Amino acid sequence: MPWDLNSDRPIFIQLIEKIQIDIISGKYAPGDKLPSVRELAQKASVNPNTMQKALAELERTGLVYSQRTSGRFITEDIGMIEQLKTELAEKVITEFLGDMQKLGYQKKETLSFLTELIESDCQQSS
């Protein structure tokens, strides 16, 4: 996923979310070493201090840890990663349901609509 950052929300929050998604999607596996602050900042086209702030917050939550002379690493706590994945999925689904409600869909209608789309996608993929 590219570093699609926008100015409507704090950049460091967007950096945290991007790294979290990279972790839960498997781009970074448990125990993997993260690139340096400077490398990540360069890839994201942000100031290294902003990236440092995001990484410090990820460390505070325990998703990332640092070893003084070796750099930063992804937690090896698979349960923590799975919990984050579930929390983010719930957030996406809740926002989706809210958006569908704004369009006039009730939850049962949304579920029916999704089922139809999934089944038609499965038939097209076959």
PAZAPA-4460 file (N, C-alpha, C; in steps of 0.05 Angstrom, whole numbers, plus 32768, in hexadecimal, padded with zeros to 4 digits):
% residues 126
    n_x    n_y    n_z   ca_x   ca_y   ca_z    c_x    c_y    c_z   seq   type   mol
   8011   7FE8   8000   8000   8000   8000   8012   8019   8000     1      M     A
   800D   802C   7FEE   801E   8044   7FED   8019   8056   8005     2      P     A
   802B   8068   8008   8028   807C   801E   8016   8093   8015     3      W     A
   7FFC   808E   8013   7FE9   80A3   800A   7FE2   80B3   8022     4      D     A
   7FF1   80C9   8027   7FEC   80DA   803E   7FDD   80F3   8034     5      L     A
   7FCA   80FC   8045   7FBC   8115   803E   7FBC   8128   8055     6      N     A
   7FB5   8140   8050   7FB8   8155   8064   7F9F   8159   8076     7      S     A
   7F8B   8148   8073   7F73   814C   8083   7F75   813F   809F     8      D     A
   7F8A   812E   80A3   7F8E   8122   80BD   7FAC   8123   80C4     9      R     A
   7FB3   8122   80DD   7FD0   8124   80E4   7FE0   810E   80D6    10      P     A
   7FF6   8116   80CB   8007   8104   80BB   8011   80ED   80CC    11      I     A
   801A   80F2   80E5   8025   80DD   80F5   8010   80C7   80FA    12      F     A
   7FF7   80CF   80FD   7FE1   80BB   8100   7FDF   80AA   80E7    13      I     A
   7FE0   80B6   80D0   7FDF   80A7   80B7   7FF7   8094   80B4    14      Q     A
   800E   809D   80BD   8026   808C   80BC   8022   8073   80CE    15      L     A
   8017   8078   80E6   8011   8062   80F9   7FFF   804E   80EC    16      I     A
   7FE9   8058   80E0   7FD5   8046   80D3   7FE1   8037   80BC    17      E     A
   7FF2   8043   80AC   7FFF   8036   8096   8011   801F   809F    18      K     A
   8021   8025   80B4   8033   8010   80BE   8023   7FFA   80CB    19      I     A
   800D   8000   80D9   7FFC   7FEC   80E5   7FF1   7FDA   80CF    20      Q     A
   7FE8   7FE5   80B9   7FDD   7FD6   80A3   7FF3   7FC4   8096    21      I     A
   800B   7FCF   8094   8021   7FC0   8089   8027   7FA7   809B    22      D     A
   8023   7FAB   80B5   8028   7F95   80C8   8012   7F80   80C6    23      I     A
   7FF9   7F89   80C8   7FE3   7F75   80C8   7FDF   7F67   80AE    24      I     A
   7FE8   7F74   8098   7FE5   7F68   807D   7FFC   7F55   8077    25      S     A
   8010   7F55   8088   8027   7F43   8083   803E   7F4E   8075    26      G     A
   803D   7F68   806D   8055   7F74   8060   806D   7F72   8073    27      K     A
   8067   7F78   808C   807C   7F73   80A1   8072   7F5C   80B3    28      Y     A
   8082   7F48   80B5   807B   7F31   80C5   8083   7F35   80E2    29      A     A
   8077   7F26   80F5   8080   7F29   8111   809E   7F24   8113    30      P     A
   80AB   7F36   8121   80C8   7F34   8125   80D9   7F41   810F    31      G     A
   80CC   7F4A   80F9   80DB   7F57   80E4   80E7   7F72   80EE    32      D     A
   80FD   7F78   80E2   810A   7F92   80E8   80FE   7FA7   80D5    33      K     A
   80F6   7FBE   80E0   80EC   7FD4   80D0   8103   7FE3   80C3    34      L     A
   80FE   7FEF   80AC   8113   8001   80A1   8118   8018   80B5    35      P     A
   812E   8025   80B1   8135   803C   80C3   8121   8052   80C1    36      S     A
   8121   8063   80D5   810F   807B   80D5   8113   808B   80BB    37      V     A
   812C   808F   80B4   8132   809F   809C   8128   8091   8083    38      R     A
   812B   8077   8081   8121   8069   8069   8103   806B   8067    39      E     A
   80F5   8066   807E   80D8   8067   807E   80CF   8083   8077    40      L     A
   80DC   8097   8083   80D4   80B3   807E   80D8   80BA   8061    41      A     A
   80EE   80B1   8055   80F3   80B6   8039   80DD   80A9   8027    42      Q     A
   80D6   8090   802D   80C2   8082   801E   80A7   8090   8020    43      K     A
   80A1   809A   8037   8087   80A8   803C   8088   80C5   8034    44      A     A
   809F   80CF   802E   80A3   80EC   8028   809A   80FE   803F    45      S     A
   80A3   80F6   8057   809D   8106   806F   80B7   810D   807D    46      V     A
   80B5   811F   8090   80CC   8127   80A0   80D3   810F   80B3    47      N     A
   80ED   8109   80B7   80F4   80F3   80C9   80E9   80F6   80E5    48      P     A
   80E6   810F   80EE   80DB   8113   8109   80BE   810A   810B    49      N     A
   80AF   810D   80F5   8093   8105   80F4   8092   80E6   80F5    50      T     A
   80A4   80D9   80E5   80A5   80BC   80E5   80AD   80B2   8101    51      M     A
   80C0   80BF   810D   80C9   80B7   8128   80B2   80B8   813C    52      Q     A
   80A1   80CD   813A   808A   80D0   814B   8077   80B8   8147    53      K     A
   8072   80B1   812F   8060   809A   8129   806C   8080   8134    54      A     A
   8085   807C   8130   8092   8063   8139   8092   8062   8158    55      L     A
   8097   8079   8164   8096   807A   8181   807B   8072   818C    56      A     A
   8066   807B   817E   804B   8073   8187   8046   8055   8183    57      E     A
   8050   804A   816D   804D   802D   8168   805D   801E   817E    58      L     A
   8073   8028   8186   8082   801C   819C   8072   801D   81B6    59      E     A
   8066   8034   81BB   8056   8037   81D4   8040   8023   81D5    60      R     A
   8034   801C   81BF   801E   8008   81BE   8029   7FEB   81C0    61      T     A
   8043   7FE8   81BB   804E   7FCD   81BB   804F   7FBF   81A1    62      G     A
   8044   7FCB   818C   8044   7FBE   8171   8060   7FBD   8166    63      L     A
   8071   7FD1   816D   808C   7FD2   8164   809E   7FD5   817D    64      V     A
   80B5   7FC9   817C   80C8   7FCD   8192   80E3   7FD3   8187    65      Y     A
   80F4   7FE0   8197   810F   7FE7   818D   8124   7FD9   819D    66      S     A
   8139   7FD2   818F   8151   7FC8   819C   8166   7FDD   8197    67      Q     A
   8171   7FE6   81AC   8182   7FFE   81AB   8195   8000   8193    68      R     A
   81A4   7FEC   818D   81B8   7FEE   8177   81AF   7FE0   815E    69      T     A
   8198   7FD3   815E   8190   7FC3   8147   8179   7FD0   8137    70      S     A
   816A   7FE2   8143   8153   7FEE   8135   8138   7FE6   8141    71      G     A
   8124   7FEA   8131   8108   7FE4   813A   80FE   7FCA   812D    72      R     A
   80EE   7FBC   813C   80E4   7FA2   8133   80C6   7FA1   8139    73      F     A
   80B9   7F90   8129   809C   7F8A   812C   8099   7F77   8143    74      I     A
   8084   7F7B   8154   807F   7F69   816A   807C   7F4C   8160    75      T     A
   8084   7F39   8171   8080   7F1D   816A   8066   7F12   8177    76      E     A
   8057   7F24   8183   803E   7F1D   8190   8028   7F1C   817A    77      D     A
   8024   7F04   8170   8010   7F00   815A   7FF4   7F07   8163    78      I     A
   7FEE   7F01   817D   7FD4   7F08   8188   7FCF   7F26   8186    79      G     A
   7FE3   7F36   818C   7FE0   7F53   818B   7FDB   7F5C   816E    80      M     A
   7FE9   7F50   815B   7FE5   7F57   813F   7FC9   7F4F   8136    81      I     A
   7FC0   7F37   813E   7FA5   7F2E   8136   7F90   7F40   8143    82      E     A
   7F94   7F48   815C   7F81   7F5A   8169   7F7F   7F75   815A    83      Q     A
   7F96   7F80   8152   7F96   7F99   8143   7F87   7F95   8128    84      L     A
   7F8C   7F7E   811B   7F7F   7F79   8102   7F60   7F79   8105    85      K     A
   7F57   7F6C   811B   7F3A   7F6A   8121   7F2F   7F86   8126    86      T     A
   7F3E   7F96   8137   7F35   7FB1   813D   7F33   7FC3   8125    87      E     A
   7F47   7FC1   8113   7F46   7FD1   80FB   7F30   7FC8   80E8    88      L     A
   7F2B   7FAE   80E6   7F16   7FA4   80D6   7EFA   7FAD   80E0    89      A     A
   7EF7   7FAC   80FB   7EDE   7FB6   8107   7ED9   7FD3   8101    90      E     A
   7EEE   7FE3   8102   7EEC   8000   80FC   7EE4   8004   80DF    91      K     A
   7EF0   7FF6   80CC   7EEA   7FF8   80B0   7ECC   7FF0   80AB    92      V     A
   7EC4   7FDA   80B7   7EA9   7FD0   80B3   7E94   7FE4   80BF    93      I     A
   7E9A   7FEE   80D7   7E88   8001   80E4   7E85   801A   80D2    94      T     A
   7E9B   8024   80C8   7E9A   803C   80B6   7E8A   8035   809D    95      E     A
   7E8E   801E   8092   7E80   8015   807A   7E62   8014   807F    96      F     A
   7E5A   8007   8096   7E3E   8005   809D   7E32   8021   80A0    97      L     A
   7E41   8033   80AC   7E37   804E   80B0   7E33   805C   8095    98      G     A
   7E46   8058   8082   7E44   8064   8068   7E2C   8058   8059    99      D     A
   7E27   803E   805B   7E10   8031   804E   7DF6   803B   805A   100      M     A
   7DF6   8040   8074   7DDE   804B   8081   7DD8   8067   8076   101      Q     A
   7DED   8077   8071   7DE9   8091   8066   7DDD   8090   804A   102      K     A
   7DE2   807A   803C   7DD7   8076   8021   7DBB   806A   8023   103      L     A
   7DB1   8065   803B   7D96   805B   803E   7D93   803D   8041   104      G     A
   7DAA   802F   8043   7DA9   8012   8047   7DA7   800B   8064   105      Y     A
   7D96   7FF7   806A   7D95   7FEC   8085   7DAA   7FD6   8086   106      Q     A
   7DB1   7FCD   809E   7DC6   7FB8   80A0   7DC0   7F9F   8091   107      K     A
   7DA7   7F96   8092   7DA0   7F7D   8083   7DA2   7F81   8065   108      K     A
   7D9A   7F99   805C   7D9D   7F9F   803F   7DBA   7FA0   8037   109      E     A
   7DCB   7FAC   8048   7DE7   7FAD   8042   7DF3   7F91   8041   110      T     A
   7DEC   7F80   8054   7DF6   7F65   8054   7DED   7F56   803B   111      L     A
   7DD4   7F59   8033   7DCA   7F4C   801B   7DD9   7F56   8002   112      S     A
   7DDD   7F70   8001   7DEC   7F7C   7FEB   7E08   7F72   7FE9   113      F     A
   7E15   7F71   8000   7E31   7F66   8001   7E32   7F49   7FF8   114      L     A
   7E1E   7F39   8002   7E1D   7F1D   7FFA   7E1B   7F1A   7FDC   115      T     A
   7E09   7F2A   7FD0   7E06   7F29   7FB3   7E20   7F30   7FA5   116      E     A
   7E2D   7F45   7FAE   7E46   7F4D   7FA1   7E5C   7F38   7FA4   117      L     A
   7E5E   7F2C   7FBC   7E72   7F17   7FC0   7E6D   7EFF   7FAF   118      I     A
   7E53   7EF7   7FAE   7E4C   7EDF   7F9D   7E51   7EE5   7F80   119      E     A
   7E4B   7EFD   7F76   7E4F   7F03   7F5A   7E6D   7F05   7F54   120      S     A
   7E7D   7F0F   7F67   7E9A   7F10   7F64   7EA6   7EF4   7F63   121      D     A
   7E9B   7EE2   7F74   7EA5   7EC7   7F75   7E9F   7EB9   7F5A   122      C     A
   7E87   7EBE   7F4F   7E7F   7EB2   7F36   7E91   7EBC   7F1F   123      Q     A
   7E98   7ED6   7F20   7EA9   7EE1   7F0B   7EC5   7ED7   7F0D   124      Q     A
   7ECE   7ED1   7F25   7EE9   7EC7   7F2A   7EED   7EAB   7F21   125      S     A
   7ED7   7E9B   7F20   7ED8   7E7F   7F1A   7EDD   7E7A   7EFD   126      S     A
***
